[in-house]
Amino acid sequence: MTLTIKDLLNQDEFWAFLFVFGAALLNWPMLSLAADKQPLFGFLPVLVYISAVWLLLIFFAYLFERRYSD
C-alpha cells in the first residue's frame, strides 16, 4: 500500500505533526537565532519571528481544516 502526501495530510497525525513542528520552531534554539539582532522597523526580531511562526501555524491549520472538514 502506497501512501501519498494527500493521504498523510488527511489523517489525524497531521495535527500532532503541526504541534511538534510549531513547538520546535518556538523552542530555545530557534528563538536564539534572532535574539541579538538589530531591530526591524522598530520591532525586536524575536517578536517578529514569534509572530511570523504563529501566523504560519494558524494559516496551515486553517488550510488543512478547510480542505478536509466535512
Contacts in CASP RR format, 6 or more apart in sequence:
PFRMAT RR
TARGET T0000
AUTHOR 0000-0000-0000
METHOD contacts of the structure
MODEL  1
MTLTIKDLLNQDEFWAFLFVFGAALLNWPMLSLAADKQPLFGFLPVLVYI
SAVWLLLIFFAYLFERRYSD
8 14 0 8 1.000
9 64 0 8 1.000
9 68 0 8 1.000
10 68 0 8 1.000
14 64 0 8 1.000
18 57 0 8 1.000
18 60 0 8 1.000
18 61 0 8 1.000
18 64 0 8 1.000
21 57 0 8 1.000
22 53 0 8 1.000
22 57 0 8 1.000
24 30 0 8 1.000
25 53 0 8 1.000
25 57 0 8 1.000
26 50 0 8 1.000
26 53 0 8 1.000
26 54 0 8 1.000
30 49 0 8 1.000
31 46 0 8 1.000
31 49 0 8 1.000
31 50 0 8 1.000
33 49 0 8 1.000
34 45 0 8 1.000
34 46 0 8 1.000
34 48 0 8 1.000
34 49 0 8 1.000
35 45 0 8 1.000
35 46 0 8 1.000
37 45 0 8 1.000
38 45 0 8 1.000
39 45 0 8 1.000
40 48 0 8 1.000
END
